[in-house]
Amino acid sequence: MATKPGERKQQILETLAKMLETPTQEKITTASLAARLDVSEAALYRHFASKAQMFEGLISFIEQSLFGLINKITTEETDGMTQVRRIVTIMLLFAEKNPGMTRVLTGDALVNEDNRLQLRINQMFDRLESTIKQSFRIAQTQTGRTMDAESQANLMLCFVIGRWHQFAKSGYKRKPMEFVQQQLNYLNGAE
């Protein structure tokens, strides 16, 4: 039975993401991906020009998912501090629900791959930090509290990246959401 256009491409990306979920950190080759899909390597290259292009597909999925949810938060929620908490929570939940994608976010899966992939992840981090900074600026206006929105946003991003690393390095045992509400209270200066 023939697959619909785009269906095989999606299947390749889903299988790649699934393979990234194994905590052994083995390098994924096009040969191992093709074997998992029970197709030839040539069949992979009919849908993607390179392995880097496959990873770009995963990064696009991550960006669309995260920024789609974040845009919904910033549109629906007017309280700046609530926006920050929800954005951080979404970033952590995304990783928890997509362990293979966490290895892409942390760069583990991109080692020895095309350098532009890590640059693209870095650009995404800049966008995430900028979005969080904007929420802190809203909070500052609303509360009248003096805060350095830029350093606070950087702290939140570093916190999230650290939780992602802990999750990946623990073989997905240390969940990103573990203790997050208490830790966000500490990070935001609350009791």
Backbone as a chain_set.jsonl record, in Angstrom:
{"seq": "MATKPGERKQQILETLAKMLETPTQEKITTASLAARLDVSEAALYRHFASKAQMFEGLISFIEQSLFGLINKITTEETDGMTQVRRIVTIMLLFAEKNPGMTRVLTGDALVNEDNRLQLRINQMFDRLESTIKQSFRIAQTQTGRTMDAESQANLMLCFVIGRWHQFAKSGYKRKPMEFVQQQLNYLNGAE", "coords": {"N": [[0.844, -1.187, 0.0], [0.637, 2.135, -0.922], [2.143, 5.073, 0.442], [0.813, 8.251, 1.439], [1.647, 11.484, 0.037], [4.163, 13.13, 1.852], [3.616, 11.64, 4.098], [5.473, 9.536, 4.46], [7.748, 11.032, 4.924], [7.097, 12.241, 7.355], [6.93, 9.925, 8.876], [9.604, 9.128, 8.859], [10.792, 11.212, 10.341], [9.471, 10.872, 12.804], [10.389, 8.341, 13.523], [13.131, 8.823, 13.739], [13.082, 10.622, 15.914], [12.109, 8.866, 17.859], [14.209, 7.033, 17.99], [16.122, 8.66, 19.125], [15.313, 8.684, 21.71], [16.481, 6.654, 23.114], [18.51, 6.13, 25.85], [21.213, 5.591, 25.523], [22.871, 7.19, 24.015], [23.976, 6.65, 21.527], [25.406, 7.207, 18.307], [23.308, 8.068, 15.712], [22.87, 6.649, 12.646], [22.273, 6.996, 9.11], [21.984, 4.522, 8.036], [21.187, 2.924, 10.234], [18.765, 4.162, 10.813], [17.354, 3.734, 8.423], [17.232, 0.939, 8.503], [15.617, 0.578, 10.761], [13.239, 1.569, 9.788], [12.795, -0.221, 7.825], [13.527, 0.234, 5.16], [15.468, 1.281, 2.293], [18.598, 3.121, 2.414], [18.666, 4.883, 0.323], [15.979, 5.374, -0.037], [15.447, 7.019, 2.119], [16.837, 9.285, 1.35], [15.329, 10.153, -0.75], [13.438, 11.675, 0.398], [14.726, 13.425, 2.098], [17.511, 15.512, 1.703], [19.787, 15.21, 3.173], [21.165, 13.955, 6.299], [21.342, 16.035, 8.065], [19.261, 17.633, 7.179], [17.131, 16.126, 8.035], [17.364, 16.428, 10.811], [16.904, 19.162, 10.866], [14.212, 19.146, 10.27], [13.212, 18.059, 12.656], [13.944, 20.123, 14.413], [12.389, 22.181, 13.39], [9.858, 21.179, 14.03], [10.039, 21.3, 16.843], [10.309, 24.102, 17.224], [7.878, 25.053, 16.085], [6.03, 23.803, 17.754], [6.733, 24.696, 20.421], [6.725, 27.581, 20.168], [4.173, 27.973, 19.196], [2.597, 27.216, 21.401], [3.599, 29.021, 23.312], [2.956, 31.504, 22.166], [0.207, 31.35, 22.383], [-0.056, 31.445, 25.162], [0.983, 34.041, 25.738], [-0.873, 35.559, 24.456], [-3.327, 34.928, 25.679], [-2.895, 35.288, 28.442], [-2.578, 37.942, 30.648], [-1.086, 38.726, 32.851], [2.214, 39.328, 33.639], [4.101, 37.83, 35.264], [2.77, 35.432, 35.545], [2.743, 34.653, 32.902], [5.515, 34.15, 32.561], [5.919, 31.959, 34.33], [4.199, 30.06, 33.156], [5.313, 29.813, 30.574], [7.881, 28.795, 31.114], [7.085, 26.408, 32.313], [5.79, 25.146, 30.136], [7.972, 24.773, 28.42], [9.463, 22.926, 29.873], [7.619, 20.825, 30.173], [7.281, 20.109, 27.499], [9.755, 18.919, 26.893], [9.67, 16.767, 28.687], [7.579, 15.257, 27.642], [8.569, 14.662, 25.185], [11.117, 13.055, 24.963], [13.192, 12.35, 23.125], [13.44, 14.646, 21.601], [14.534, 16.292, 23.465], [17.211, 15.647, 23.491], [17.942, 16.827, 21.127], [17.455, 19.513, 21.72], [19.349, 19.935, 23.758], [21.619, 19.646, 22.354], [23.018, 17.283, 22.297], [22.322, 15.323, 20.396], [23.222, 16.522, 18.164], [25.923, 16.566, 17.975], [28.803, 16.201, 16.06], [27.347, 16.603, 13.79], [26.077, 18.782, 11.183], [27.233, 22.086, 11.689], [25.45, 24.203, 11.466], [23.081, 23.345, 12.519], [23.302, 23.42, 15.345], [23.633, 26.148, 15.554], [21.125, 26.997, 14.771], [19.564, 25.994, 16.886], [20.65, 27.58, 18.909], [19.761, 30.1, 18.049], [17.038, 29.719, 18.421], [17.008, 29.517, 21.205], [17.724, 32.158, 21.806], [15.447, 33.496, 20.887], [13.533, 32.383, 22.632], [14.479, 33.329, 25.103], [14.213, 36.07, 24.687], [11.435, 36.286, 24.506], [10.67, 35.532, 27.095], [11.91, 37.585, 28.477], [10.378, 39.756, 27.631], [7.973, 39.156, 28.93], [8.792, 39.449, 31.58], [9.248, 42.194, 31.547], [6.661, 43.135, 31.225], [5.634, 42.274, 33.667], [7.141, 43.838, 35.409], [6.18, 46.398, 34.828], [3.536, 46.044, 35.643], [3.738, 45.426, 38.389], [5.394, 47.3, 39.478], [7.709, 46.665, 40.627], [11.227, 46.731, 40.845], [13.213, 45.167, 38.581], [15.651, 43.347, 36.799], [14.955, 42.657, 33.763], [16.304, 41.43, 31.658], [18.428, 39.915, 32.856], [16.906, 38.265, 34.508], [15.376, 36.839, 32.638], [17.425, 35.453, 31.352], [18.317, 33.875, 33.477], [16.058, 32.224, 33.85], [16.016, 30.863, 31.383], [18.485, 29.531, 31.523], [17.942, 27.902, 33.715], [15.921, 26.232, 32.637], [17.343, 24.988, 30.513], [19.256, 23.657, 32.011], [17.612, 21.868, 33.421], [16.689, 20.356, 31.245], [19.118, 19.17, 30.438], [19.719, 17.651, 32.731], [17.596, 15.846, 32.67], [18.081, 14.479, 30.209], [20.691, 13.445, 30.679], [20.262, 11.798, 32.826], [19.194, 9.591, 31.765], [16.556, 9.938, 31.219], [15.264, 9.737, 33.629], [15.191, 11.676, 35.714], [12.765, 13.8, 35.912], [11.855, 16.751, 34.121], [9.852, 18.357, 35.252], [9.936, 17.898, 37.944], [9.839, 19.212, 41.126], [9.444, 21.761, 40.083], [7.55, 23.876, 40.533], [8.073, 24.742, 43.173], [10.739, 25.524, 42.833], [10.501, 27.567, 40.953], [9.255, 29.453, 42.545], [11.384, 30.124, 44.27], [13.208, 31.148, 42.379], [11.826, 33.36, 41.499], [11.867, 34.949, 43.689], [9.988, 34.57, 45.659], [8.51, 33.2, 48.68]], "CA": [[0.0, 0.0, 0.0], [1.442, 3.348, -1.064], [1.914, 6.108, 1.456], [0.434, 9.55, 0.899], [2.766, 12.436, 0.021], [4.438, 13.714, 3.157], [3.417, 10.646, 5.156], [6.746, 8.84, 4.677], [8.643, 12.033, 5.508], [6.685, 12.327, 8.76], [7.299, 8.651, 9.496], [11.057, 9.169, 9.041], [11.073, 12.113, 11.465], [8.977, 10.243, 14.04], [11.292, 7.232, 13.85], [14.368, 9.453, 14.204], [12.809, 11.115, 17.274], [11.992, 7.679, 18.727], [15.562, 6.495, 18.173], [16.827, 9.577, 20.027], [14.839, 8.446, 23.078], [17.289, 5.656, 23.817], [19.47, 6.878, 26.658], [22.591, 5.148, 25.319], [23.6, 8.262, 23.333], [24.664, 6.157, 20.335], [25.247, 8.016, 17.104], [22.306, 7.515, 14.805], [23.306, 6.72, 11.253], [21.173, 6.817, 8.155], [21.815, 3.067, 7.872], [20.363, 2.404, 11.343], [17.418, 4.727, 10.634], [16.734, 2.998, 7.308], [16.944, -0.417, 8.983], [14.467, 0.663, 11.678], [12.054, 1.811, 8.958], [12.744, -1.303, 6.856], [13.661, 0.809, 3.817], [16.876, 1.496, 1.924], [19.078, 4.482, 2.675], [18.257, 5.683, -0.837], [14.589, 5.795, 0.197], [15.508, 8.183, 3.021], [17.341, 10.435, 0.595], [14.271, 10.65, -1.647], [12.633, 12.617, 1.186], [15.627, 14.393, 2.733], [18.786, 15.584, 0.986], [20.875, 14.829, 4.078], [20.762, 13.707, 7.679], [21.164, 17.367, 8.655], [17.917, 18.083, 6.82], [16.211, 15.404, 8.928], [17.419, 17.123, 12.093], [16.218, 20.443, 10.676], [12.788, 18.841, 10.383], [12.908, 17.942, 14.085], [14.051, 21.461, 15.005], [11.179, 22.907, 12.959], [8.763, 20.676, 14.866], [10.223, 21.869, 18.184], [9.996, 25.534, 17.156], [6.443, 25.237, 15.862], [5.31, 23.375, 18.962], [6.987, 25.598, 21.553], [6.274, 28.949, 19.934], [2.714, 27.943, 19.092], [2.07, 27.222, 22.775], [4.011, 30.268, 23.977], [2.137, 32.59, 21.614], [-1.122, 31.197, 22.991], [0.072, 31.931, 26.543], [1.151, 35.502, 25.779], [-2.12, 36.157, 23.962], [-4.416, 34.695, 26.635], [-2.548, 35.662, 29.814], [-2.11, 39.328, 30.713], [-0.157, 38.899, 33.964], [3.573, 39.02, 33.192], [4.736, 36.746, 36.034], [2.07, 34.193, 35.194], [3.28, 34.294, 31.59], [6.841, 33.557, 32.758], [5.752, 30.628, 34.929], [3.588, 29.153, 32.183], [6.268, 29.586, 29.481], [8.894, 27.874, 31.635], [6.415, 25.12, 32.496], [5.578, 24.567, 28.799], [9.269, 24.337, 27.911], [9.836, 21.709, 30.607], [6.663, 19.764, 29.813], [7.577, 19.672, 26.135], [10.879, 17.979, 26.977], [9.241, 15.56, 29.395], [6.718, 14.476, 26.758], [9.313, 14.375, 23.952], [12.498, 12.865, 25.405], [14.135, 12.384, 22.006], [13.626, 16.05, 21.22], [15.381, 16.899, 24.486], [18.594, 15.471, 23.026], [18.17, 17.842, 20.086], [17.511, 20.796, 22.427], [20.599, 20.05, 24.512], [22.727, 19.546, 21.413], [23.621, 15.946, 22.335], [22.069, 14.617, 19.136], [23.781, 17.297, 17.055], [27.379, 16.433, 17.975], [29.328, 15.639, 14.796], [26.437, 16.911, 12.677], [26.348, 20.089, 10.586], [27.269, 23.17, 12.687], [24.297, 25.107, 11.346], [21.998, 22.83, 13.362], [23.478, 24.0, 16.67], [23.368, 27.587, 15.41], [19.661, 27.161, 14.734], [19.102, 25.806, 18.264], [21.055, 28.786, 19.636], [18.829, 31.166, 17.657], [15.771, 29.439, 19.09], [17.206, 29.911, 22.602], [17.664, 33.629, 21.844], [14.027, 33.877, 20.77], [12.856, 32.015, 23.875], [14.919, 34.271, 26.139], [13.604, 37.358, 24.362], [10.011, 36.185, 24.851], [10.595, 35.543, 28.563], [12.293, 38.953, 28.884], [9.207, 40.612, 27.411], [7.021, 38.867, 30.002], [9.32, 40.104, 32.785], [9.017, 43.648, 31.402], [5.24, 43.334, 31.518], [5.497, 42.105, 35.119], [7.738, 45.012, 36.05], [5.215, 47.486, 34.657], [2.335, 45.737, 36.429], [3.991, 45.373, 39.832], [6.203, 48.424, 39.919], [8.936, 46.108, 41.205], [12.431, 46.902, 40.041], [13.867, 43.897, 38.255], [16.406, 43.364, 35.56], [14.25, 41.693, 32.913], [17.257, 40.684, 30.845], [19.115, 38.895, 33.656], [15.889, 37.316, 34.971], [15.045, 35.964, 31.5], [18.568, 34.578, 31.165], [18.28, 32.907, 34.573], [15.0, 31.248, 33.559], [16.445, 30.017, 30.272], [19.538, 28.645, 32.05], [17.248, 26.926, 34.566], [15.259, 25.262, 31.749], [18.372, 24.208, 29.819], [19.817, 22.767, 33.03], [16.649, 20.781, 33.666], [16.728, 19.506, 30.059], [20.348, 18.373, 30.508], [19.571, 16.676, 33.812], [16.662, 14.846, 32.16], [18.764, 13.659, 29.201], [21.855, 12.755, 31.25], [19.802, 10.784, 33.786], [18.516, 8.524, 31.02], [15.139, 10.328, 31.278], [14.695, 9.392, 34.934], [14.94, 12.909, 36.466], [11.773, 14.519, 35.113], [12.022, 18.2, 34.143], [8.83, 19.023, 36.068], [10.165, 17.582, 39.351], [10.097, 20.369, 41.995], [9.491, 23.015, 39.321], [6.768, 24.975, 41.115], [8.826, 25.26, 44.315], [11.939, 26.183, 42.33], [10.108, 28.834, 40.343], [9.042, 30.392, 43.647], [12.7, 30.598, 44.69], [13.791, 31.954, 41.319], [11.084, 34.617, 41.395], [12.002, 35.721, 44.917], [8.864, 34.337, 46.577], [8.831, 32.256, 49.755]], "C": [[0.885, 1.244, 0.0], [1.116, 4.338, 0.046], [1.573, 7.416, 0.754], [1.649, 10.474, 0.903], [2.938, 13.073, 1.408], [4.337, 12.731, 4.307], [4.727, 9.922, 5.49], [7.741, 9.791, 5.342], [8.363, 12.171, 7.009], [7.098, 11.067, 9.517], [8.81, 8.602, 9.773], [11.404, 10.032, 10.25], [10.625, 11.51, 12.798], [9.896, 9.107, 14.484], [12.623, 7.772, 14.358], [14.187, 9.949, 15.641], [12.731, 9.957, 18.263], [13.37, 7.081, 19.006], [16.378, 7.364, 19.129], [16.422, 9.377, 21.488], [15.643, 7.393, 23.818], [18.4, 6.377, 24.563], [20.934, 6.514, 26.431], [23.462, 6.167, 24.592], [24.39, 7.774, 22.114], [24.398, 7.082, 19.162], [24.257, 7.321, 16.178], [22.789, 7.728, 13.378], [22.085, 6.576, 10.347], [20.926, 5.328, 7.93], [20.939, 2.493, 8.983], [18.932, 2.929, 11.257], [16.676, 3.976, 9.534], [16.352, 1.583, 7.742], [15.716, -0.423, 9.887], [13.173, 0.835, 10.897], [11.823, 0.685, 7.939], [12.672, -0.758, 5.424], [15.16, 0.935, 3.517], [17.287, 2.917, 2.311], [18.669, 5.411, 1.533], [16.823, 6.193, -0.663], [14.542, 6.992, 1.14], [15.872, 9.445, 2.243], [16.375, 10.913, -0.489], [13.442, 11.712, -0.937], [13.47, 13.717, 1.831], [16.965, 14.356, 2.007], [19.951, 15.12, 1.853], [20.311, 14.526, 5.461], [20.532, 15.038, 8.393], [19.758, 17.899, 8.363], [16.859, 17.368, 7.662], [16.182, 16.079, 10.298], [16.763, 18.498, 12.007], [14.71, 20.266, 10.769], [12.364, 18.709, 11.838], [12.952, 19.307, 14.766], [12.837, 22.303, 14.623], [9.974, 22.48, 13.786], [8.842, 21.286, 16.267], [9.817, 23.343, 18.191], [8.499, 25.772, 17.006], [5.652, 24.89, 17.115], [5.479, 24.376, 20.094], [6.421, 26.991, 21.308], [4.769, 29.035, 19.703], [2.075, 28.016, 20.47], [2.397, 28.523, 23.502], [3.19, 31.447, 23.464], [0.724, 32.549, 22.183], [-1.107, 31.746, 24.419], [0.128, 33.454, 26.568], [-0.081, 36.233, 25.249], [-3.226, 36.074, 25.014], [-4.149, 35.275, 28.023], [-1.98, 37.075, 29.846], [-1.103, 39.573, 31.832], [1.241, 38.423, 33.562], [4.215, 37.866, 33.928], [4.063, 35.397, 35.753], [2.534, 33.714, 33.821], [4.625, 33.584, 31.742], [6.707, 32.131, 33.279], [5.196, 29.629, 33.911], [4.537, 28.835, 31.025], [7.325, 28.58, 29.925], [8.291, 26.474, 31.788], [6.215, 24.413, 31.154], [6.888, 24.024, 28.236], [9.706, 23.027, 28.584], [8.911, 20.539, 30.266], [6.929, 19.221, 28.414], [8.691, 18.628, 26.152], [10.444, 16.672, 27.62], [8.407, 14.654, 28.491], [7.427, 14.044, 25.471], [10.792, 14.153, 24.279], [13.533, 12.902, 24.279], [14.44, 13.801, 21.564], [14.519, 16.776, 22.227], [16.848, 16.772, 24.089], [18.932, 16.43, 21.896], [18.333, 19.201, 20.763], [18.828, 20.999, 23.17], [21.827, 19.984, 23.603], [23.391, 18.188, 21.394], [23.482, 15.228, 20.995], [22.736, 15.304, 17.948], [25.304, 17.247, 16.993], [27.793, 15.698, 16.696], [28.363, 15.793, 13.621], [26.807, 18.299, 12.151], [26.243, 21.197, 11.646], [26.058, 24.088, 12.626], [23.115, 24.637, 12.199], [22.098, 23.409, 14.771], [23.241, 25.505, 16.626], [21.867, 27.86, 15.415], [19.053, 26.968, 16.124], [19.447, 27.054, 19.086], [20.143, 29.964, 19.307], [17.47, 30.968, 18.321], [15.874, 29.83, 20.56], [17.134, 31.429, 22.748], [16.221, 34.113, 21.762], [13.253, 33.559, 22.045], [13.205, 33.0, 24.984], [14.293, 35.643, 25.924], [12.121, 37.382, 24.742], [9.825, 36.252, 26.364], [10.921, 36.946, 29.09], [11.107, 39.907, 28.726], [8.167, 40.388, 28.506], [7.488, 39.485, 31.32], [9.122, 41.621, 32.724], [7.556, 43.988, 31.693], [5.024, 43.256, 33.026], [6.048, 43.319, 35.861], [6.794, 46.209, 35.977], [4.003, 47.274, 35.554], [2.571, 45.841, 37.932], [4.73, 46.59, 40.363], [7.507, 47.977, 40.579], [10.116, 46.354, 40.276], [13.057, 45.531, 39.83], [14.6, 44.065, 36.943], [15.829, 42.271, 34.664], [15.22, 40.83, 32.114], [17.947, 39.581, 31.652], [18.127, 37.85, 34.179], [15.527, 36.327, 33.862], [16.182, 34.976, 31.247], [18.609, 33.502, 32.235], [17.238, 31.826, 34.297], [15.408, 30.305, 32.427], [17.529, 29.044, 30.737], [18.945, 27.551, 32.934], [16.627, 25.826, 33.692], [16.297, 24.379, 31.06], [19.019, 23.226, 30.795], [18.91, 21.59, 33.323], [16.605, 19.824, 32.481], [17.956, 18.592, 30.103], [20.235, 17.283, 31.569], [18.674, 15.52, 33.363], [17.375, 13.903, 31.185], [19.885, 12.835, 29.823], [21.46, 11.687, 32.271], [19.141, 9.598, 33.085], [17.007, 8.689, 31.104], [14.462, 9.926, 32.587], [14.348, 10.635, 35.754], [14.037, 13.811, 35.626], [11.965, 16.036, 35.226], [11.029, 18.922, 35.059], [8.991, 18.773, 37.571], [10.575, 18.864, 40.1], [9.955, 21.731, 41.3], [8.715, 24.152, 39.981], [7.49, 25.59, 42.316], [10.048, 26.046, 43.823], [11.613, 27.509, 41.656], [9.817, 29.884, 41.414], [10.369, 30.976, 44.119], [13.308, 31.54, 43.648], [13.108, 33.315, 41.174], [11.119, 35.435, 42.689], [10.846, 35.554, 45.891], [9.31, 33.338, 47.652], [8.51, 30.841, 49.331]], "O": [[1.779, 1.376, 0.836], [-0.017, 4.428, 0.52], [1.992, 7.656, -0.379], [2.579, 10.272, 1.683], [1.969, 13.494, 2.04], [4.907, 12.959, 5.374], [5.049, 9.721, 6.661], [8.492, 9.385, 6.228], [9.286, 12.211, 7.822], [7.557, 11.137, 10.657], [9.235, 8.088, 10.808], [12.215, 9.635, 11.087], [11.326, 11.628, 13.803], [10.149, 8.934, 15.676], [13.184, 7.231, 15.311], [15.049, 9.717, 16.489], [13.233, 10.061, 19.382], [13.658, 6.671, 20.13], [17.229, 6.856, 19.86], [17.108, 9.846, 22.396], [15.501, 7.252, 25.033], [19.149, 7.151, 23.967], [21.812, 7.077, 27.085], [24.682, 6.013, 24.559], [25.364, 8.411, 21.712], [23.32, 7.662, 19.035], [24.373, 6.127, 15.905], [23.078, 8.851, 12.965], [21.025, 6.104, 10.759], [19.797, 4.915, 7.666], [20.055, 1.677, 8.721], [17.989, 2.212, 11.594], [15.507, 3.625, 9.694], [15.281, 1.089, 7.392], [14.875, -1.317, 9.795], [12.13, 0.312, 11.291], [10.787, 0.643, 7.275], [11.88, -1.216, 4.6], [16.0, 0.719, 4.39], [16.445, 3.794, 2.508], [18.365, 6.583, 1.755], [16.493, 7.301, -1.087], [13.702, 7.878, 0.983], [15.299, 10.515, 2.449], [16.589, 11.97, -1.083], [12.815, 12.551, -1.584], [12.973, 14.815, 2.08], [17.491, 13.278, 1.727], [20.981, 14.687, 1.336], [19.147, 14.8, 5.754], [19.633, 15.153, 9.226], [19.145, 18.543, 9.215], [15.812, 17.94, 7.965], [15.114, 16.278, 10.877], [16.136, 18.948, 12.966], [14.01, 21.136, 11.288], [11.294, 19.182, 12.223], [12.099, 19.615, 15.598], [12.318, 23.056, 15.447], [9.166, 23.314, 14.195], [7.833, 21.735, 16.812], [9.067, 23.779, 19.064], [7.921, 26.594, 17.717], [4.719, 25.601, 17.488], [4.497, 24.851, 20.663], [5.709, 27.526, 22.158], [4.157, 30.066, 19.986], [1.131, 28.776, 20.689], [1.559, 29.06, 24.226], [2.774, 32.299, 24.249], [0.117, 33.59, 22.434], [-2.041, 32.432, 24.832], [-0.597, 34.089, 27.333], [-0.296, 37.403, 25.567], [-3.972, 37.032, 25.215], [-5.079, 35.707, 28.704], [-1.01, 37.373, 29.149], [-0.339, 40.537, 31.768], [1.43, 37.264, 33.193], [4.818, 36.997, 33.298], [4.721, 34.357, 35.73], [2.7, 32.514, 33.601], [4.853, 32.542, 31.127], [7.308, 31.206, 32.734], [5.667, 28.496, 33.819], [4.561, 27.701, 30.545], [7.629, 27.63, 29.204], [8.922, 25.478, 31.432], [6.447, 23.209, 31.049], [6.914, 22.944, 27.645], [10.252, 22.137, 27.933], [9.364, 19.408, 30.092], [6.816, 18.019, 28.175], [8.585, 17.584, 25.508], [10.807, 15.593, 27.151], [8.514, 13.43, 28.563], [6.944, 13.167, 24.755], [11.633, 14.974, 23.912], [14.63, 13.428, 24.463], [15.571, 14.115, 21.196], [15.181, 17.755, 21.883], [17.638, 17.686, 24.325], [20.093, 16.806, 21.728], [19.242, 19.958, 20.423], [19.36, 22.108, 23.207], [22.946, 20.241, 24.047], [24.256, 17.948, 20.552], [24.428, 14.598, 20.523], [22.809, 14.738, 16.858], [25.912, 17.809, 16.082], [27.188, 14.694, 16.318], [28.554, 15.173, 12.575], [27.757, 18.913, 12.636], [25.279, 21.237, 12.41], [25.683, 24.686, 13.634], [22.25, 25.436, 12.558], [21.092, 23.841, 15.334], [22.699, 26.072, 17.575], [21.406, 28.842, 15.997], [18.132, 27.692, 16.503], [18.624, 27.527, 19.871], [19.791, 30.741, 20.195], [16.827, 31.934, 18.733], [14.939, 30.41, 21.112], [16.548, 31.932, 23.706], [15.823, 35.03, 22.481], [12.423, 34.351, 22.491], [12.327, 33.451, 25.719], [13.888, 36.301, 26.883], [11.62, 38.389, 25.242], [8.932, 36.942, 26.857], [10.288, 37.429, 30.029], [10.865, 40.758, 29.582], [7.541, 41.345, 28.962], [6.672, 39.989, 32.091], [8.858, 42.254, 33.746], [7.256, 45.0, 32.326], [4.31, 44.081, 33.596], [5.457, 43.765, 36.845], [6.632, 46.943, 36.952], [3.5, 48.222, 36.156], [1.695, 46.297, 38.667], [4.693, 46.874, 41.561], [8.303, 48.8, 41.03], [10.003, 46.198, 39.061], [13.387, 44.829, 40.786], [14.192, 44.846, 36.084], [16.18, 41.099, 34.799], [14.983, 39.638, 31.918], [18.043, 38.443, 31.192], [18.473, 36.674, 34.283], [15.387, 35.129, 34.109], [15.939, 33.803, 30.963], [18.903, 32.343, 31.94], [17.509, 30.641, 34.489], [15.176, 29.099, 32.502], [17.496, 27.865, 30.384], [19.399, 26.407, 32.903], [16.788, 24.638, 33.972], [16.148, 23.158, 31.026], [19.296, 22.083, 30.431], [19.369, 20.456, 33.459], [16.497, 18.613, 32.671], [17.855, 17.394, 29.84], [20.609, 16.134, 31.334], [18.962, 14.357, 33.645], [17.287, 12.682, 31.316], [20.016, 11.648, 29.525], [22.239, 10.775, 32.549], [18.595, 8.709, 33.739], [16.265, 7.708, 31.065], [13.24, 9.792, 32.648], [13.316, 10.654, 36.425], [14.512, 14.505, 34.727], [12.21, 16.546, 36.32], [11.342, 19.991, 35.584], [8.274, 19.362, 38.379], [11.553, 19.515, 39.732], [10.315, 22.754, 41.883], [9.186, 25.289, 39.984], [7.52, 26.812, 42.464], [10.349, 27.118, 44.349], [12.372, 28.471, 41.778], [10.098, 31.066, 41.219], [10.473, 32.181, 44.344], [13.851, 32.591, 43.988], [13.737, 34.296, 40.777], [10.482, 36.485, 42.782], [10.734, 36.317, 46.852], [10.364, 32.714, 47.532], [8.713, 29.904, 50.104]]}, "num_chains": 1, "name": "protein.A"}
